[in-house]
Amino acid sequence: MRWAVKASRQDVMAAAMLVPAAILLLLPFLPFPGDGATMMKIRFRAEGARAVHAFSLPETIGVCSEIRAAISDRDPATGAYTKVKC
């Protein structure tokens, strides 16, 4: 087994830190008991557009809350906005 390379201590420590970080990033998107379903309603108007666009889709409350926090935005200079209701 000449091709086998020993992992250095830094490699092991990096892997030990990446696994919990990956779990923490995925945690909001994992369903948990008691997390109900809701209709996520998204309304948005793009920069320079006259019409407001809207759509809705079923999603869990946890995922809807994360998406609302991530993409809700308003730009007063251009009038563009994105609103998410759970």
LINTARA-V256100 format. One record per pair of residues at least 12 apart in sequence whose ideal C-beta (glycine too) atoms are under 10 Angstrom apart, sorted by the first residue. I is the first residue (numbers start at 1). J is the second residue. D is the distance in whole Angstrom. If there is no record, write none. Layout:
i=I j=J d=D
i=I j=J d=D
This chain:
i=27 j=62 d=9
i=27 j=66 d=10
i=28 j=60 d=10
i=28 j=62 d=6
i=28 j=63 d=7
i=28 j=65 d=8
i=28 j=66 d=5
i=28 j=67 d=10
i=28 j=69 d=9
i=28 j=70 d=10
i=29 j=60 d=9
i=29 j=62 d=8
i=29 j=63 d=6
i=29 j=66 d=7
i=29 j=67 d=10
i=30 j=60 d=10
i=30 j=62 d=8
i=30 j=63 d=9
i=31 j=60 d=6
i=31 j=62 d=7
i=31 j=63 d=8
i=32 j=60 d=9
i=32 j=62 d=7
i=34 j=61 d=9
i=34 j=62 d=10
i=35 j=60 d=5
i=35 j=61 d=6
i=35 j=62 d=5
i=35 j=63 d=9
i=35 j=65 d=10
i=36 j=60 d=7
i=36 j=61 d=6
i=36 j=62 d=9
i=37 j=58 d=6
i=37 j=59 d=7
i=37 j=60 d=6
i=37 j=61 d=8
i=37 j=64 d=9
i=38 j=56 d=10
i=38 j=58 d=7
i=38 j=59 d=7
i=38 j=60 d=7
i=38 j=61 d=5
i=38 j=62 d=10
i=38 j=63 d=9
i=38 j=64 d=6
i=38 j=65 d=10
i=38 j=85 d=9
i=38 j=86 d=5
i=39 j=56 d=5
i=39 j=57 d=7
i=39 j=58 d=6
i=39 j=59 d=8
i=39 j=64 d=9
i=39 j=85 d=9
i=39 j=86 d=8
i=40 j=55 d=9
i=40 j=56 d=6
i=40 j=57 d=6
i=40 j=58 d=7
i=40 j=59 d=4
i=40 j=60 d=9
i=40 j=61 d=9
i=40 j=63 d=8
i=40 j=64 d=4
i=40 j=65 d=10
i=40 j=67 d=7
i=40 j=68 d=8
i=40 j=84 d=7
i=40 j=85 d=7
i=40 j=86 d=6
i=41 j=54 d=7
i=41 j=55 d=8
i=41 j=56 d=4
i=41 j=57 d=9
i=41 j=64 d=9
i=41 j=83 d=8
i=41 j=84 d=7
i=41 j=85 d=5
i=41 j=86 d=8
i=42 j=54 d=7
i=42 j=55 d=6
i=42 j=56 d=7
i=42 j=57 d=8
i=42 j=64 d=10
i=42 j=67 d=8
i=42 j=68 d=9
i=42 j=71 d=8
i=42 j=72 d=9
i=42 j=82 d=7
i=42 j=83 d=7
i=42 j=84 d=5
i=42 j=85 d=8
i=43 j=55 d=9
i=43 j=56 d=9
i=43 j=81 d=8
i=43 j=82 d=8
i=43 j=83 d=5
i=43 j=84 d=8
i=43 j=85 d=8
i=44 j=71 d=9
i=44 j=72 d=10
i=44 j=73 d=9
i=44 j=80 d=8
i=44 j=81 d=7
i=44 j=82 d=4
i=44 j=83 d=7
i=44 j=84 d=9
i=45 j=74 d=10
i=45 j=75 d=10
i=45 j=78 d=9
i=45 j=79 d=7
i=45 j=80 d=6
i=45 j=81 d=6
i=45 j=82 d=8
i=45 j=83 d=9
i=46 j=78 d=9
i=46 j=79 d=10
i=46 j=80 d=6
i=46 j=81 d=9
i=46 j=82 d=9
i=47 j=75 d=7
i=47 j=77 d=9
i=47 j=78 d=4
i=47 j=79 d=8
i=47 j=80 d=4
i=47 j=81 d=10
i=48 j=78 d=7
i=48 j=79 d=9
i=48 j=80 d=8
i=49 j=78 d=10
i=49 j=79 d=9
i=49 j=80 d=8
i=50 j=79 d=10
i=52 j=81 d=9
i=52 j=83 d=10
i=53 j=82 d=10
i=54 j=83 d=9
i=56 j=85 d=9
i=59 j=86 d=8
i=60 j=86 d=10
i=61 j=86 d=6
i=62 j=86 d=10
i=63 j=86 d=9
i=64 j=84 d=7
i=64 j=85 d=9
i=64 j=86 d=4
i=65 j=84 d=9
i=65 j=86 d=6
i=67 j=84 d=6
i=67 j=86 d=9
i=68 j=82 d=10
i=68 j=83 d=9
i=68 j=84 d=4
i=68 j=85 d=8
i=68 j=86 d=6
i=69 j=84 d=9
i=70 j=82 d=10
i=70 j=84 d=9
i=71 j=83 d=9
i=71 j=84 d=6
i=72 j=84 d=5
i=72 j=85 d=10
